[in-house]
Amino acid sequence: MMIGDAIVKARSEYEIYFLLTSYIETARYCSRLSTLPGHILHLPMTGMADVRMRLDGLNLEFDRLSQSVDHEQRVRIGEAVEIFAAALGRLRRLDQGAGLPSGTERSAGLLEAA
């Protein structure tokens, strides 16, 4: 999963939101991914809480599909869960300063810059 790897290695919130937005845009127009729940495909994202809500929704959908015969849909939802979980985890580490080299101050977040 290349996008998940890129998210885990992202150096800023901007990179993470760019990658998530790219994933969502691709999902909107890719027939294989367009079956993701509509609330996941809505843009723009409004921050870490929004990513968390989308991940929660994806987890519920994944659990709902656990008894489904539509294995492919479950795989697609599972991939989306992994991508959003990676993004949320990386955003949290960046927010805590763990993603920055020592001695580097945290820059303004995506929604903080005005």
C-alpha positions in Angstrom: 0.0 0.0 0.0 2.1 2.9 -1.3 -0.1 5.7 -0.1 -0.1 4.4 3.4 3.7 4.2 3.4 3.9 7.7 2.2 1.5 8.9 4.9 3.6 7.2 7.6 6.7 8.9 6.3 5.0 12.4 5.8 6.9 15.2 7.4 4.0 17.6 7.8 0.3 17.8 8.3 0.1 19.4 4.8 1.6 16.3 3.2 -0.8 14.0 5.1 -3.9 16.0 4.1 -2.6 16.2 0.5 -2.2 12.4 0.3 -5.6 11.8 1.9 -7.3 14.3 -0.5 -5.6 12.6 -3.4 -6.8 9.2 -2.2 -10.4 10.6 -1.8 -10.3 12.2 -5.2 -9.1 9.0 -6.8 -11.8 7.1 -5.0 -14.5 9.4 -6.3 -13.6 8.6 -9.9 -12.3 5.1 -9.7 -15.1 2.6 -10.3 -13.4 0.1 -7.9 -13.2 2.6 -5.1 -16.3 4.7 -5.7 -18.3 2.2 -3.6 -16.7 3.6 -0.4 -19.3 5.3 1.9 -20.3 8.8 0.7 -19.3 10.5 4.0 -15.7 9.2 3.4 -15.6 10.8 -0.1 -16.7 14.3 1.0 -14.2 17.1 0.8 -12.7 19.2 2.2 -11.4 17.5 5.4 -11.5 19.8 8.4 -8.7 18.4 10.6 -7.7 15.6 12.8 -11.2 15.2 14.3 -12.6 14.8 10.8 -10.1 12.1 10.0 -11.0 10.3 13.3 -14.7 10.5 12.4 -14.1 9.0 9.0 -12.0 6.3 10.4 -14.7 5.5 13.0 -17.3 5.3 10.1 -15.0 3.0 8.1 -14.5 0.7 11.1 -18.2 0.4 11.6 -18.7 -0.4 7.9 -15.9 -2.9 8.0 -17.5 -4.6 11.0 -20.9 -4.6 9.3 -19.4 -6.3 6.2 -17.8 -9.0 8.4 -20.7 -11.3 7.6 -21.1 -10.1 4.0 -20.5 -12.3 1.0 -19.1 -9.2 -0.8 -15.4 -10.0 0.0 -14.1 -7.3 -2.5 -16.1 -4.5 -0.8 -14.7 -5.6 2.6 -11.1 -5.5 1.2 -11.7 -2.0 -0.2 -13.1 -0.8 3.2 -10.2 -2.5 4.9 -7.7 -0.7 2.7 -9.4 2.6 3.5 -9.3 1.8 7.2 -5.5 1.2 7.0 -5.0 4.5 5.1 -7.0 6.6 7.5 -5.6 4.9 10.5 -2.0 5.6 9.3 -3.0 9.2 8.7 -4.5 9.6 12.1 -1.5 8.0 13.8 0.9 10.2 11.9 -1.1 13.3 12.6 -1.0 12.5 16.3 2.7 12.0 16.3 3.3 15.2 14.5 0.9 17.0 16.9 3.0 15.7 19.8 6.2 16.8 18.2 7.5 13.2 17.8 7.7 13.6 14.0 10.2 16.4 14.1 13.9 16.3 14.5 15.0 17.4 18.0 15.4 21.2 18.4 12.8 21.9 15.6 9.7 23.9 16.5 6.3 22.7 15.3 5.0 24.8 12.4 1.4 26.0 12.2 -1.1 23.3 11.4 -3.2 23.1 8.4 -6.2 24.8 10.1 -4.1 27.1 12.3 -2.5 29.1 9.6 -4.7 32.2 8.9 
